[in-house]
Amino acid sequence: MEISRTNLTASLEQVVTTQFQLEALRQSLQGLRVLKAAATRMKLAALARKPRLLLAAFELGDLELEQDIPRCGLPVEIELRNFENFAQLRASGITPDVALFRSGQLWSYRDGSYDFSDLIEAPRTYPDCVNLLWLWDHHHAFEFSGKGALTADIVLPMHECGVDYLKVFSDHVFSAVPSACAQWGGPRFVSEVYREHQAPERSDRLYGGFVEYQGFRRNDFIRECMAHIPDHALVLRPPTQIRDIQHFGVATRRERLVEWMGFKCSLVCALSEDIPFRLFDGLIAGHIPLVPNNLHGFDWLISPALQAELPIVRYDASDVGSAEAAWRKALVLFDRDGAAGAARRHRFALEHHLMMHRLRDIVWAVLNAARLFAPA
């Protein structure tokens, strides 16, 4: 796009109009926001006095969370129960102190809509429980994310980008809790599979599977990569009922990890400058990931020095030539370091970027907020 053909005045006017509309929406919700914020502060104050917390989580997919979280060095005793759904929590008969909802569990595989009934029912069933909502898709699922933020006690965005509008709906929008290894988790399980399958040769083909979410430049970029990069292993699937992390065509966790371990490099390609899950999935499989240069918060999460050490190879977003050059560079680096380099990347993800690490950070954030509102 030529700068001379861009009407910046008209574009900025649209931005300002949107900001005024968001502020008007915020004002219209003020009464509800005040009531919600007061109730949340009371819950947090009560939480600060408890020496032991029962945390309920849903569909996090980690095989070992219940035994790992209590050993994470938190200042209070934690018991974690990981449920398949809210109905299973109610049937268990337990009363949680904190409940962590995840946006994906409220999504319907049948028609792509979101069902808020569990999140609405939660405070009625457990009036003293602090309900958290970890939003994974707020960078593109705007309506759902706004409604979810209006309903939950505390909002936990996953991405640093696309966060500000959430503050229209809630006084308690915490700092971003970034993505992690989502397909597997469980350090003992992952370590076992990695040890058993680290010997076979890996393919040079650039690996990666993506869902074609409508309206994003990423779709065209991936198609261009598939057309220009020789003998690739890239896949672009239509948005169907298949979960995003299961779009690689293999059934079980073990099979998926073994398949990933058959490649040297994988493409990381964000929807909107966010940090995708498959970055960490690739690292835990021993890949050298190709990561675009424009991801919000990436250099904070993994420092440039550590990127060079692992290594992680960067490329210019939406530039196929840059991505292909990064792929060829990554192959040279992988062959240079061999199995030892793959194991180094695997250990890094295993020790720092599993679901257990993000859940620990979430608990710390809630405990710090509870101290803030605790009575003197």
N, C-alpha and C positions, 0 to 999 in steps of 0.2 A: 504493500500500500504506500503510495507516494504521499509525503506530508502535505504537499500543496493541495491535494484532493481531500484532505481530512478537515471536516468542519469541527474544530475543537470547541468553538463557542456553543454550538448546538449540542454536542456531546456532553459538555460540562453542565449545561442547563438541565439536561436529563438527569445527571447525577444529583444536582442540587434538588431538583423536584422529588427524586426518590428519597433523599435524606429528609425532606420536609414531610413526606408521606409516612416514613418510618417514625418520625417524632410524633406525628398526629396519632399513629397507631399506639405508640407508647403511652401517650396521655390518655387515650381511651381505655387502656388497660390498667391505669394507675391504681384504682381501688382494689382490683384483684391482686395486683403485684404487692401492694402494701400488706394485705392479709396473708398472702403466701410467704412473704419474707419474714413476717413476725412469727408465723408458725414454724418456719424452718429454723429460725434462731432459737426458739424454745426447744426444739428437738435436739439441736446441736449442743445447747447448754446442758441438757440432761445427759447427752452422750459423754460429755467431758467428765462426768462423775463416775462412769462405769469402769471397773478394772478389767472387765472381760466383755468382748463384743462377739455377737453371732452375726456373721455376714452371709447373706444369701446372694448367689450369683446365678445367672441363667445363660445356658448355651455358649459358654466361653470356649468349649472344645478342648481344654487342656486336661490330659488324662491324670495329672498328678497334683492339681492345684490344692486339693483338700489336705494333702500331707505336706506340701511345700510352703504354703502361706503362713501357717503357724510358726515356721522356723525362719521367717524373714527378718527377725530382729526388730519387730515393732514394739513400742513401749507399753502396750497392753496385750493381754492374752486374746488371741483371735481364733475363733472356730469358723471355718469356711464350709458352706454346703453349696454345691454346684447343682442346680436343678435344670431339668429340661424345659420347664415352663412354670408359669405362676400357679397353675392348678396343682402341679405336683408339690409346690411349696405349701399351699393350703392343706393338702391331704397329709402332709408330713406331721402336722400338729405343732410344729415349732414356731416360735415368735422371734423373728429377726430384729436386731438393732439397726442394721443397715441392709438395704437391698439394692443391688447393682443391676439395673436393666440395661440392655444393649439394644440399639436401634434395630438391628437385624432380627431380633426375636419378635418384634412387633410387625414385621413385614410379612405379607401373605404371598406364598409361592404360587397361589392359584391365579391371582390377577394383578399382582404388583402393588396392591394398596397396603395401607398401614392400619392396624387395629389397635386403638388406644385403650380398650376396655380394661386390660390388666393394669395399666399404669393409673387409670382412674380409680379402679377398685382397690389398689394397694393401700392408700391412706385410710380407706373405710375399714379394711380388714385388719390392718396393723397401724393404728393411729399414732403410735409413738416412734415408728420406724422412719429413719431418714432414707428417702427414696432418691437414688442417683440415676441419671440417664446418661450413658456413654454414647454419644452420637458419632457414628462412623461415616455418615453420608451427608453431613450438614453442608458440604461444599457443593452439593448438587440437588439433594432432596430438601428443598427449602421449606415447602409448606409443612411437611411432616415434622421437620426439625423445629420449626417455630411452635407448632402445636405441642410437641413433646416438651420443649423448654417451658411452655406455659403450665404444663401439668406436673412436672417433677419438682422435687425440693431443690436439687442441685444438678446443674448441667455440666457435663464434662465433654467438651469438644475434642475431637481427635486431631484436627488439623488447625494450624495457625491461620490459614487462609479461610475466608468466608465465615468469620466468627462474630463480627460486630452486630449483625442483625439479630443474633440470639439474645443480646442484651436488651432488646426491646421487650422481650417476654419474661425475663427473669432477672432478679437482683443477684442471683447466685450462679453466675457463669464462671467456672474456674478456668485456670490456665489449661492449655491443650495437653492431653495425655496421648502421645503419639502411638502409631500403629506398632505392631510387633509381629513375631512369627505366629501366624494365625492358623496355618494348616495342621500343625502338629502339636507343639508344646510338649511339656513333660520331659525334663532333662534325661531321665533314665531311659525312657522309651526311645527318644531321638538318638541318644548316645549308642544304644544297642543296635539300632538299625544302621547307623553310620558305620560302626565297627564292622558289621557283617557284610557291608556292600561297598567299602571304600576302595577295594582292589581293582574292579573292572575298569577298562579304558573308558574315557569320556569323549563325547562327540564334540567336534569343533562348531557344530551348527548353533546359531544363535537361538536361544530358547525363550519362550514366553507365550502365555495364553491370556487373552483379554476379552472382555465383554463389550459389545458395541452399544454403549449408552448413547442415546440419541442427542444430537446437538453439540457434540464436542469435537474439537479439532483432532483429538487423539486418534479417532477412527481413520481419518485420511492419512495421518502420519504412519500408522501401523501398516495400512495398505501399501503405502509408498515403500516402506522398509521391506515388505514381503515381495514387492516387485523388483527392488534394486539390490537387495542383499542375497548373494547366491546361496542355494542349498540351506535355507533357514529352517527353523522349527518353530515358527511363529503361527499363532492361531488367533483369529478374530471371530468370536461367536455372537450371534444375535442375542438380545436380552430375552432369555427364556426363563423357565422355572428352575433352571440349574443354578445352584449357589455359585457365587463368583469364585470362591476358592476351590471349587470342584470342577472347573471347566476344562481340566486337562485330560479328561477321558479315562481316568483310572478310578477304581472303586474305593479302595481302602486307604487309610492313612499310610500304612507301610508301603503299599504299591506306589502311592504318589511320591513319597520321599525317595524311593529307589529310582523312580523315573527321573526326578529332578537331579539325582546324583549321577545320571548318565551324561550330563552336559557340563561344559566348562564355564559358559557365560550365559547370562540372562538379561533381557531388556526390561528396564524399569521405565514406565511411561505413565505419567500422572494425568488425571482428568483436569485438574485446575491448580497446578503448582503445589499439590499436597504430597506427603510422603506415603507411598503405597506400601501395603503389606508385603508384596512380593519382593521388595528389597531384602527384607529379613528372611523370608523363605529361601531366597537364593543364597544368602550368606550361610544359612544353616546347612544347606546342601553342598557347601564348598565352592559355590560359583564366585566368579568375579562379576559383580553386577555393573551394568552400564546405567548411569544415573544422570538425568538431565541437570543442567546447571542452575535451574530456577526454582528449586523446591524450597518452600518456606521452612526455615528452622533446621534444615539438614546439617549445615556446618556446625550448629550448636549441638545437635544430637550425636553426630560423629565428626570429630574435628578434622580439618584438612590434613593435619599430620598423621592421624590415624587412617584416614582414607588412603594416603600414600603408602602406609605400612601394610595394610591388609592385602592387596590394594583394592580400591574401588575406582573405576574409570568414569570420568564425567564426559558429557557431550552437550552440545547446544540443542535445546528443546526444539522439536519440530524440524530439525535439520537432518535429513536422511544421510547426507554425506558425512556429517559429523558423527552420527551414530555408527555408520559403517566403519569409519576410521577408529572409533572407540572399540568396536568389536575386534578388529584386527590387532589393535594394541593389547587388548585384554587377552587374546589367545597367546601372544608372545609372552606376556607376564605370567599367565597360568603355566605354560610349558617351562618357563624359567624356574618357578618355585615348586611345581609338581604337587605331589601328595601332601608335602609338608605345608605348602601354602594353603591348600584346600582345607586341611585340618585346622590351620590357624583361623581362617574365616569361620569355620564351623564352631570352634570354641568361643570365639568372640560373640557370636549370636547366642550361643547356648548360655553364656555367662551374663549377658546384658540385655537381651531383647526377646525374651519369651513373655507369654502372657503373665506369668507369675511376677515378673519385674514391673509390668504396668499396673497390675493389681496392687502390688506393694505401694507404688507411688500414689495410687488413688486413696488407699487407706490413710497414708501419711497426710494427704491433702485434707481429708475429712477430719482427722484428728487435730490438725492445726487450726482448722476453722472452728472446731468445737472448743478448743482452748480460748479462741478469740472471744467467744460469746459466753464462756463459763462465768458464773457469778464470782465476784472477788472474795 
